[in-house]
Amino acid sequence: MHEEARLLQSGQKKRPSLLFIAVGIASIFWLLARSGQKPSRLAYPCQKAAAANTTVLLGWVGGLLLATAFSRRLGPRGRFIYRSAVLAGVIALALGGMNNLAVEDWQRQFVSTAIGQGTSRVAWVQDSRAATGWSTNFDARVNATAVEEMMDLAIKQLAGQATVGEAWSSIFRSHNGGSNYSAGETIAIKVNFNNAHGLSLHNPNYQVVNALLRQLVDVVGVPQQNITVFDASRPFQSGFSAGIQARFPNVKLATQSNTSCWDGAVAGTRFACILRDTTYLINMPLLRTHGLAMVTLSFKNHLGSVETPGVLHGAFGSTDPDVNPLLRLNRHNYIKNKTMLVVADAVYGLKAGGPTDDPGGSKGITNPYPNSLFLSTDPVAVDSVMIDYLQNRGAN
C-alpha cells in the first residue's frame, strides 16, 4: 500500500477539516471579488483576514503537492519536516507580499487628511498616480482619472459628506447662509497663468480644472455657459484651452486678450469686471515659492485679477493691512465676499526656483512632484498649510 494511504488509514495523519477547506475557498472568492480590481482594499482588516486564510490554504495545498512528489524518497519524519518548512515559507512570503502590496497601494491611492475645523478646515489629498511626468504636452503630464478621484475625495473630505453632491450642497449653504445653488447664478474660476510665456514653465493643468468643472456641471447642475475660467492679466496656452474646450465647449475662457472691462479700484489698479459680475468665485492657485513674495499661493493668485498687476509688487513684506497690496486685494468685497472655495492645483510644484522654474528639473533644480490637491473655504488656512508643506520639504 502507498505510504500516504497507510499513514492516513492508521490515523498518524489527519485530513484537513471541511470547514478549513470551505473557509479557504470562500476567502479566495472574497479576495477576488473585493480586491481584484482595487488592490488597495487589501489594507482593510477583513481583507487581511481573508488573505491570511487564503495563504494558509494555498500553502497547505502547495506543501502537500511538493511533499508528495518526494514521498518515495522521504520517510514519514522527512515528509513532515519538509512540508512544515514549505508551508511556513509560503505563508511568510505570501503574507508579507500581500501586506506590503496593500500598504503601498493604499498610500499611493488614498492618502488624505483634513486639517482644522469649521470654515478653516483644509482637505489634502495625495495620489502618486496624478503626475505622469512634466511635459510641454498638456495632454501627457497628468493622469485625468486619478485627478478626478482625488477631487471627489477632497471635496467630500472638506465638507465631511458622503457624496460629492452633498458636499457641494454643504459648501453652497455655508457660503450663502443656508441657501443652495440657484439657477442663473454664475461661477468664476481664477487660474494662475503667470508663466504663460513658457511652455516648459510651471502652469496649471487643464485636467485639474476639468475635474472641478465635472462636479459643478454634472453634479451641481451649473450650466456650462454660467462658468468662466479666467486670468485677466495673462493669455492661456493653447494646450490648456483645448483641453477644457474639448470636454466643456460652452465654458467661457477669459484672458488678457478678451478682458476689456475693469471696475472696483484697489491699490492703484482695477479688477476685471468678471469678479464684479460673478455670483461665486473659486480660487485655483498653484503650489510654489516666489523670489519676491516668498510664496505664490491663493492670496497672490489674484494679481492676475487686476488690470495692472505690476503696481502691486511694491510692499509684499509689509505687515500693515492698509499697505500690503496682497491684503488690500484679498479683503476687497469682490474677492472676500464671493470666494466660496480654494482649490490648489499641486500635482506639480516648486519648492525652489519659483515662480519661473521648470517642474521637470531642466534647470538643475530638483522639485519632487507633490501629486496633491489642497482644498478649503478659507484662503488663509489653505495658504498656511501649503506653506508648511513647502517648508517641510526644504523650500528655499
Salt bridges, closest charged atoms under 4 A:
GLU3 OE2 - ARG6 NH2 2.81
GLU3 OE2 - ARG79 NH2 3.67
GLU4 OE2 - ARG79 NE 3.19
GLU4 OE2 - ARG83 NH2 2.81
ASP105 OD1 - ARG108 NH2 2.34
ASP127 OD2 - ARG129 NH2 2.70
GLU148 OE1 - ARG214 NE 2.80
GLU148 OE2 - ARG247 NH1 2.37
GLU149 OE1 - ARG129 NH2 2.61
ASP152 OD1 - ARG214 NH2 2.65
ASP231 OD2 - LYS190 NZ 3.40
ASP263 OD2 - ARG276 NH1 3.56
ASP277 OD1 - ARG276 NE 2.76
GLU307 OE1 - ARG270 NH2 2.94
ASP322 OD1 - ARG331 NH2 2.56
